[in-house]
Amino acid sequence: MSNLTEALKRYTFYHVIEVAPGVFTPGWKEAEPIQAPVIDALRRLPVRGKRVLDVGCRDGLFSFEAERLGASEVIGIDNDLSPAAVEFLIPHFASRVKMHAMNILELRPDDFGKFDLVIFAGVLYHLRYPFHALRLLRDVMNEGAALLLETAIYTVHEDAALLYCPVGSESPYEATSVTFFNLKGLTDTLRSFGINVCSTRYLNGHIAPVDRCTMVCEFQPALIDEELRRYWDSTHELSSNLEAGQAFLSKRHAERRDDFVRTVRDSSGFKSGKS
Ligand SMILES: C[S@@+](CC[C@H](N)C(=O)[O-])C[C@H]1O[C@@H](n2cnc3c(N)ncnc32)[C@H](O)[C@@H]1O
């Protein structure tokens, strides 16, 4: 046991992980209530035999749990790889989890192939390029894959799809936390990438201005609007072919625009602005 105690002193831990009966890594206990619903959701998902990607894996709390639940392969990426996980926890557990130093923005299907389950907890609100990152995640998901997403949600305006993106000291957390979708903003954004939100669970009954939310989602490629996808991701003819452009606009946007403007104008927070 003393070797273990020595090892625990050598590293900095974020996650609290049991390394021997009754012996835990000295991680950040304050974060445990945020992680508990993710563990809970993970245990309800069909993990056995699945390929799992844990984005922002830190010390590997969710990676090791996925392995315990029978995942066929678990890959973790983090743009600040945890020495505690790589040098101590993985060997200590004789784990097959593989961790790589990688920014989500570098992730491509060629790196590790596609996955049946992506765990994306505690990372989205840190991202400066959230839409692009979500698209990259979608691109490494198999059809029908699950996305287990935990993030901070902006809870003040609920009717319109919003992204609150405070910089520096204006962040409700700290300066690296710059991306706070409201629930509609995140749900609609995910759907536009073909990812359907199946369940949501707020941590604190959706306190203002920001609460944490755990979401279980599923990638359904049929949800993707192929014309929009080409417009955003590739090349298109909607600007040069006016007829096609008009048909496109009236079908997907013009009819909804009035609704949107009305919703924004009527929502209480916006009423106080100049009008
Ligand atoms: C708040 S911790 C969350 C750790 C763990 N996922 C959890 O929920 O307990 C955020 C982790 O995401 C990593 N991270 C932040 N931005 C990232 C990015 N762009 N690409 C990969 N990892 C990132 C950080 O280094 C850190 O380890």
The ligand as a MOL file (V3000), in Angstrom:
LIG
                    3D

  0  0  0     0  0            999 V3000
M  V30 BEGIN CTAB
M  V30 COUNTS 27 29 0 0 0
M  V30 BEGIN ATOM
M  V30 1 C -13.2410 20.1790 -17.1240 0
M  V30 2 S -12.1710 18.8910 -17.7050 0 CHG=1
M  V30 3 C -13.3520 17.5780 -17.9190 0
M  V30 4 C -12.7110 16.2270 -17.8110 0
M  V30 5 C -13.6940 15.0650 -17.9790 0
M  V30 6 N -14.1540 14.9590 -19.3470 0
M  V30 7 C -14.8570 15.2100 -17.0450 0
M  V30 8 O -15.9560 15.6050 -17.4790 0
M  V30 9 O -14.7030 14.9300 -15.8530 0 CHG=-1
M  V30 10 C -11.8830 19.3940 -19.3890 0
M  V30 11 C -10.8420 18.5410 -20.0990 0
M  V30 12 O -10.9540 18.7950 -21.4940 0
M  V30 13 C -9.6890 19.0510 -22.0320 0
M  V30 14 N -9.8740 19.9140 -23.2170 0
M  V30 15 C -10.2220 21.2210 -23.2410 0
M  V30 16 N -10.2790 21.6720 -24.4960 0
M  V30 17 C -9.9640 20.6300 -25.3040 0
M  V30 18 C -9.8220 20.4740 -26.6950 0
M  V30 19 N -10.0220 21.5050 -27.5110 0
M  V30 20 N -9.4860 19.2620 -27.1910 0
M  V30 21 C -9.2640 18.2100 -26.3480 0
M  V30 22 N -9.3810 18.3040 -25.0050 0
M  V30 23 C -9.7230 19.4910 -24.4890 0
M  V30 24 C -8.9050 19.6930 -20.8890 0
M  V30 25 O -7.5010 19.5540 -21.0490 0
M  V30 26 C -9.4170 18.9050 -19.7000 0
M  V30 27 O -8.6850 17.7500 -19.4610 0
M  V30 END ATOM
M  V30 BEGIN BOND
M  V30 1 1 1 2
M  V30 2 1 2 3
M  V30 3 1 2 10
M  V30 4 1 3 4
M  V30 5 1 4 5
M  V30 6 1 5 6
M  V30 7 1 5 7
M  V30 8 2 7 8
M  V30 9 1 7 9
M  V30 10 1 10 11
M  V30 11 1 11 12
M  V30 12 1 11 26
M  V30 13 1 12 13
M  V30 14 1 13 14
M  V30 15 1 13 24
M  V30 16 1 14 15
M  V30 17 1 14 23
M  V30 18 2 15 16
M  V30 19 1 16 17
M  V30 20 1 17 18
M  V30 21 2 17 23
M  V30 22 1 18 19
M  V30 23 2 18 20
M  V30 24 1 20 21
M  V30 25 2 21 22
M  V30 26 1 22 23
M  V30 27 1 24 25
M  V30 28 1 24 26
M  V30 29 1 26 27
M  V30 END BOND
M  V30 END CTAB
M  END
